[in-house]
Amino acid sequence: MNKNTSSEMIRSSKAENILSQVNSKTKLGDLRKIAKDIKKDHELAMELWSTEAFLPRLLAILIMDKNLLSQEVLNKLDQDMQTHTFDERNYLMDWLMANQLTKDKKTIALMESWETSPSALQRRAFWYYKARLRWTGQTPLDNNADLLAAIEANIAQEEPEVQWAMNFTAGWIGVYDPKNRARCIKLGEKTGLYKDEMVSKGCTPNYLPAFIAIEVNKRAK
């Protein structure tokens, strides 16, 4: 047995052991604990990813090496996500964005190039990242007008998963940028997106006029 074969067997055994700990009762916090013990292991991540199962893929994302996430690799991950349900594939991309793509200047630059990507999931990541910058206070507001212009021009014909992220970005612009607040509210009234959506008690609705009013009021208190 050569060294490479031995290494592969050890890794497969490790993957099997990890997979035995993941089931329908596993919570996201449990995945984070497992990932914390593993730290970074890209080969193991790819083995877990190859299971095609949702929770192992979430775990795989946590232990990927961000330095190996080239556009080519991300395109392949994106393609693999298409086998999941609508909600699962959106969650996988959002999880990848939050836990890997925002952690390195190179992958941030890739996300910044995805506004017109052929992939709806990549366009979603572009807009969700813009929203995230605003709700975490990490960016100045000097390009809000340009972003709103792009949203106004394209949101009506976008895919649902991208519409949500665009709407979310407009919501946070409306919350933190008083100069553009009325424009964001008008956008929500015009599109009517999520106007009739039912939300759980304590959750903020996605309909822009309601979202902005509630979130602004929270901060006024």
C-alpha positions in Angstrom: 0.0 0.0 0.0 1.5 3.3 -1.0 1.4 6.5 1.1 -1.4 8.1 -1.0 -3.7 5.1 -0.8 -3.2 5.0 3.0 -4.0 8.7 3.3 -7.1 8.2 1.2 -8.3 5.3 3.4 -7.7 7.4 6.6 -9.6 10.3 5.1 -12.5 8.0 4.0 -12.7 6.6 7.5 -12.7 10.1 9.0 -15.5 11.1 6.6 -17.6 8.0 7.5 -17.1 8.8 11.2 -18.2 12.4 10.7 -21.2 11.3 8.6 -22.3 9.0 11.4 -22.7 12.0 13.6 -24.9 13.9 11.1 -28.6 13.1 10.9 -32.0 14.8 10.7 -31.7 15.9 14.3 -28.4 17.6 13.7 -28.6 21.4 14.3 -26.4 24.1 12.7 -24.6 24.6 16.0 -23.7 20.9 16.0 -22.2 21.3 12.5 -20.1 24.3 13.7 -18.8 22.3 16.7 -17.7 19.5 14.4 -16.1 22.0 12.0 -14.3 23.6 14.9 -12.7 20.3 15.7 -11.7 19.6 12.1 -10.6 23.2 11.4 -9.6 23.5 7.6 -9.5 20.3 5.5 -10.4 20.9 1.8 -10.1 17.3 0.7 -12.3 16.1 3.5 -14.8 18.9 2.6 -14.9 17.7 -1.0 -15.5 14.1 0.2 -18.4 15.3 2.4 -19.7 17.5 -0.5 -19.7 14.4 -2.8 -22.4 12.8 -0.6 -24.9 15.2 -2.3 -26.7 15.5 1.1 -27.8 18.9 2.5 -26.3 18.8 6.0 -23.0 17.2 5.0 -22.7 19.9 2.4 -23.2 22.6 5.0 -20.5 21.1 7.1 -18.2 20.8 4.0 -18.6 24.5 3.4 -17.4 25.3 6.9 -14.1 23.4 6.5 -13.3 24.4 2.9 -10.0 26.2 2.2 -11.1 29.6 0.9 -7.8 29.9 -1.0 -8.9 27.1 -3.3 -12.3 28.7 -4.1 -11.5 29.8 -7.7 -14.3 30.9 -10.0 -14.1 27.4 -11.7 -14.5 25.6 -8.3 -17.4 27.9 -7.3 -19.1 27.3 -10.7 -18.9 23.6 -10.0 -20.3 24.0 -6.4 -23.1 26.2 -7.9 -23.9 23.5 -10.4 -24.0 20.9 -7.7 -26.4 23.0 -5.6 -29.0 22.8 -8.5 -29.8 19.2 -7.4 -31.3 20.6 -4.2 -34.7 22.0 -3.5 -35.2 25.8 -4.0 -34.9 26.5 -0.3 -31.9 24.2 0.2 -29.8 25.6 -2.7 -30.5 29.2 -1.6 -29.4 28.2 1.9 -26.2 26.5 0.6 -25.2 29.6 -1.4 -26.0 32.0 1.5 -24.0 29.8 3.9 -21.1 29.7 1.4 -21.2 33.5 1.1 -21.3 34.1 4.8 -18.8 31.5 5.9 -16.3 31.6 3.1 -16.7 34.1 0.4 -16.8 37.1 2.7 -13.5 36.0 4.4 -11.0 36.8 1.7 -10.4 39.8 -0.7 -10.1 37.4 -3.6 -13.5 35.8 -3.1 -15.0 39.1 -2.3 -13.8 40.4 -5.7 -15.4 37.4 -7.3 -18.7 38.1 -5.7 -18.4 41.8 -6.7 -18.2 40.5 -10.3 -21.5 38.5 -10.1 -24.1 41.2 -10.6 -24.7 40.0 -14.2 -23.5 36.4 -13.8 -25.5 33.8 -15.8 -26.1 32.0 -12.5 -29.1 33.1 -10.5 -27.4 31.8 -7.3 -24.3 34.0 -8.0 -26.4 37.0 -8.7 -28.2 36.3 -5.4 -24.9 36.2 -3.6 -23.9 39.5 -5.1 -27.0 41.2 -3.8 -27.1 39.4 -0.5 -23.5 40.5 0.1 -24.5 44.2 -0.6 -27.3 43.9 1.9 -25.1 42.3 4.5 -22.5 45.1 4.2 -25.3 47.5 5.0 -26.9 45.8 8.0 -23.5 45.2 9.5 -22.4 48.8 8.9 -19.3 47.8 6.9 -19.7 50.2 4.0 -20.3 53.9 3.2 -23.6 54.8 1.6 -22.1 56.5 -1.5 -23.2 53.9 -4.0 -26.7 53.4 -2.7 -28.3 55.4 -5.6 -26.5 53.3 -8.2 -27.6 50.0 -6.5 -31.1 51.2 -6.3 -31.1 52.2 -10.0 -30.0 48.6 -10.9 -32.6 47.1 -8.6 -35.4 49.3 -10.1 -34.4 48.3 -13.6 -34.1 44.6 -13.1 -36.0 43.3 -10.0 -39.3 42.7 -11.8 -37.8 40.3 -14.3 -35.3 38.6 -12.0 -35.5 35.0 -10.7 -37.3 34.7 -7.3 -34.1 33.9 -5.4 -32.4 37.0 -6.8 -35.5 39.2 -6.3 -35.5 38.4 -2.6 -31.8 39.5 -2.2 -32.3 42.7 -4.3 -35.4 43.5 -2.2 -33.4 42.8 1.0 -30.6 45.2 -0.2 -33.2 47.9 -0.9 -34.7 47.3 2.5 -31.4 48.0 4.4 -30.7 51.0 2.2 -34.0 52.4 3.2 -33.3 51.7 6.9 -29.9 53.3 7.0 -30.0 56.0 4.3 -32.7 58.6 5.0 -32.0 60.3 1.7 -33.1 57.2 -0.3 -35.8 55.9 2.1 -38.8 57.3 0.2 -37.4 55.8 -3.0 -37.1 52.4 -1.4 -40.6 52.5 0.0 -41.9 53.6 -3.4 -40.0 50.6 -5.0 -41.8 48.2 -2.6 -45.2 49.8 -3.4 -44.6 49.6 -7.1 -43.4 46.0 -7.2 -45.8 44.7 -4.5 -43.3 42.0 -3.7 -44.1 40.1 -0.4 -47.1 42.4 0.3 -49.4 39.5 1.2 -46.6 37.4 2.8 -47.5 35.9 6.2 -44.7 36.0 8.7 -44.3 34.5 12.1 -44.8 36.6 15.2 -41.7 38.7 15.9 -40.4 38.4 12.4 -39.9 41.4 10.1 -41.9 41.2 6.8 -40.1 41.4 3.5 -42.6 44.0 2.0 -40.4 47.1 1.8 -42.7 49.7 3.3 -43.3 47.5 6.4 -39.7 46.3 6.6 -38.3 49.8 6.6 -40.9 51.2 9.0 -40.3 48.4 11.5 -36.5 48.4 11.3 -36.3 52.2 11.5 -38.5 52.2 14.5 -36.4 49.6 16.3 -33.4 51.9 15.9 -35.2 55.0 17.0 -35.9 53.3 20.3 
